[in-house]
Amino acid sequence: MEEDLTHDETRKAVDLIMDLTKKLHDKGKEKEILTVDNHADGPYLYLRLLKEDPKRAAEVLELLKMNEGNNSGRGIGCISWDGEVYADQFWRHHSFGNVRKRPFSEIWTDTSEPLMKKLKEKKKYVKGRCAKCRWLDVCAGNFRVRAEAVTGDAFAPDPACYLTDEEIA
């Protein structure tokens, strides 16, 4: 955490990525750029595009809504070399079962496991600023495992969300 970027540094890095991507597009070099592990990037991109290119912003918002933000434990998962099933590659401290002992389809749909149940419907369980955020349907509360690592609560606000209170209101 000591080595992580501050919120301001993160915004500057995302702005730089966006500026450089636009330069490529302006030169006719169409590239798709992917930022990962911080779903606040989506709303941030949308808010910037809203000022610069409202038509494109509307298209981007539709894509963000279709994606629905972080899908750990829902749309993505991780099966390790030994068969253990995790919500994603960063949840290695919480296995939902092992595919050598039980079919993946059973493990992945078993909501009797409390964390699995909550991850499937995480928007119901997020707390604090995430629960009140207007972008919840776009980022899905961001990265739950990061919230857990920092606060001990998987449904606390993600400390890496760099959107201001005004931007999420």
SELO-76903 format. One line per 10 residues: number of its first residue (from 1); their letters; for each residue x, y, z of C-alpha. Coordinates in Angstrom, 3 decimals. Example, Ala and Ser with C-alpha at 12.3 -4.5 7.8 and 13.67 -1.06 7.14 Angstrom:
2
1	AS	12.300:-4.500:7.800 | 13.670:-1.060:7.140
This chain:
169
1	MEEDLTHDET	0.000:0.000:0.000 | 2.924:2.336:0.698 | 3.952:2.002:-2.948 | 0.492:2.580:-4.408 | -0.373:5.785:-6.220 | -2.332:8.481:-4.424 | -5.773:9.276:-5.777 | -4.382:12.387:-7.479 | -1.520:10.399:-9.036 | -4.009:7.790:-10.249
11	RKAVDLIMDL	-6.133:10.466:-11.925 | -3.033:11.893:-13.599 | -1.991:8.433:-14.821 | -5.442:7.711:-16.248 | -5.484:11.167:-17.880 | -2.095:10.433:-19.446 | -3.332:7.083:-20.774 | -6.412:8.782:-22.218 | -4.368:11.620:-23.769 | -1.887:9.233:-25.387
21	TKKLHDKGKE	-4.699:6.999:-26.660 | -6.431:9.999:-28.233 | -3.170:10.998:-29.948 | -2.924:7.507:-31.445 | -6.507:7.694:-32.689 | -5.933:11.179:-34.122 | -3.009:9.724:-36.108 | -5.269:6.975:-37.453 | -3.779:4.292:-35.228 | -6.815:2.785:-33.564
31	KEILTVDNHA	-5.853:0.984:-30.379 | -7.944:-0.433:-27.612 | -6.472:0.300:-24.210 | -7.478:-1.663:-21.147 | -7.034:-0.482:-17.588 | -7.673:-3.131:-14.948 | -8.289:-3.569:-11.237 | -9.866:-0.161:-10.673 | -13.392:0.067:-11.949 | -13.537:3.763:-11.042
41	DGPYLYLRLL	-11.713:4.248:-14.359 | -15.002:3.705:-16.230 | -16.984:6.533:-14.632 | -13.880:8.742:-14.728 | -13.521:8.159:-18.474 | -17.220:8.835:-18.991 | -17.130:12.101:-17.018 | -14.150:13.329:-19.004 | -15.705:12.340:-22.331 | -18.916:14.095:-21.334
51	KEDPKRAAEV	-16.968:17.374:-21.482 | -14.926:16.537:-24.593 | -17.203:14.387:-26.769 | -20.767:13.968:-25.429 | -21.818:11.664:-28.296 | -18.965:9.270:-27.604 | -19.606:9.597:-23.868 | -23.141:8.266:-24.345 | -21.783:5.259:-26.264 | -19.169:4.621:-23.589
61	LELLKMNEGN	-21.765:4.780:-20.814 | -23.843:2.118:-22.562 | -20.789:-0.145:-22.831 | -19.944:0.419:-19.170 | -23.493:-0.459:-18.149 | -23.357:-3.664:-20.205 | -20.084:-4.661:-18.542 | -21.452:-3.921:-15.040 | -18.043:-3.313:-13.495 | -16.174:-5.769:-11.335
71	NSGRGIGCIS	-17.420:-9.322:-11.825 | -15.259:-11.211:-9.328 | -17.199:-14.209:-8.079 | -19.900:-13.682:-10.649 | -18.708:-13.402:-14.233 | -15.059:-14.235:-13.639 | -13.274:-16.645:-11.357 | -9.986:-18.385:-10.902 | -9.202:-22.077:-10.751 | -5.692:-22.649:-9.451
81	WDGEVYADQF	-3.301:-25.368:-10.560 | -4.502:-27.608:-7.729 | -8.208:-27.215:-8.536 | -9.126:-24.646:-5.893 | -11.822:-22.193:-7.017 | -11.516:-18.511:-6.145 | -13.578:-15.412:-6.918 | -10.635:-14.131:-8.982 | -6.861:-14.397:-9.038 | -6.512:-12.091:-6.027
91	WRHHSFGNVR	-8.798:-13.985:-3.595 | -6.326:-16.826:-2.991 | -7.073:-16.760:0.724 | -10.707:-17.874:0.256 | -11.479:-21.009:-1.742 | -15.060:-21.955:-2.593 | -14.153:-25.575:-3.229 | -12.073:-27.795:-5.436 | -12.987:-29.004:-8.929 | -11.279:-32.320:-8.205
101	KRPFSEIWTD	-13.887:-32.994:-5.537 | -16.947:-31.202:-6.923 | -17.954:-29.923:-10.374 | -17.193:-26.262:-11.049 | -20.844:-25.630:-11.975 | -21.916:-26.733:-8.493 | -19.221:-24.739:-6.712 | -19.882:-21.586:-8.742 | -23.638:-21.601:-8.181 | -23.622:-22.654:-4.522
111	TSEPLMKKLK	-24.888:-19.586:-2.715 | -25.099:-21.413:0.599 | -21.471:-20.268:0.932 | -21.876:-16.757:2.464 | -19.150:-14.951:0.514 | -20.253:-16.492:-2.787 | -23.837:-15.390:-2.116 | -22.743:-11.840:-1.385 | -20.414:-11.612:-4.377 | -23.223:-12.727:-6.686
121	EKKKYVKGRC	-25.270:-9.758:-5.430 | -22.497:-7.471:-4.201 | -24.378:-4.264:-4.973 | -26.788:-5.147:-2.136 | -23.946:-5.507:0.355 | -21.477:-2.706:-0.373 | -21.259:-0.067:2.323 | -20.359:3.574:2.787 | -19.777:5.741:-0.230 | -20.089:2.736:-2.566
131	AKCRWLDVCA	-23.657:2.081:-1.413 | -24.638:5.667:-2.228 | -22.596:6.000:-5.416 | -24.421:6.847:-8.626 | -21.917:4.660:-10.499 | -22.671:1.454:-8.587 | -24.270:-0.127:-11.673 | -21.166:0.747:-13.685 | -18.379:-0.319:-11.320 | -20.242:-2.733:-8.979
141	GNFRVRAEAV	-18.444:-1.378:-5.945 | -15.004:-1.771:-7.505 | -12.567:-4.348:-6.098 | -13.963:-6.137:-3.032 | -10.755:-8.013:-2.243 | -8.846:-4.720:-2.019 | -11.444:-3.370:0.407 | -11.050:-6.519:2.484 | -7.245:-6.331:2.429 | -7.244:-2.745:3.689
151	TGDAFAPDPA	-10.223:-2.713:6.063 | -10.903:-6.359:6.927 | -14.409:-5.952:5.442 | -14.953:-7.167:1.878 | -17.930:-4.829:1.500 | -16.362:-1.635:2.813 | -15.622:1.080:0.243 | -12.698:0.316:-2.047 | -9.879:2.600:-0.831 | -8.528:2.910:-4.385
161	CYLTDEEIA	-11.649:4.672:-5.667 | -10.351:8.078:-6.687 | -13.693:9.596:-7.648 | -14.601:12.615:-5.546 | -17.749:12.839:-3.444 | -19.113:15.297:-6.019 | -18.444:12.860:-8.870 | -20.285:10.005:-7.164 | -23.247:12.058:-5.884
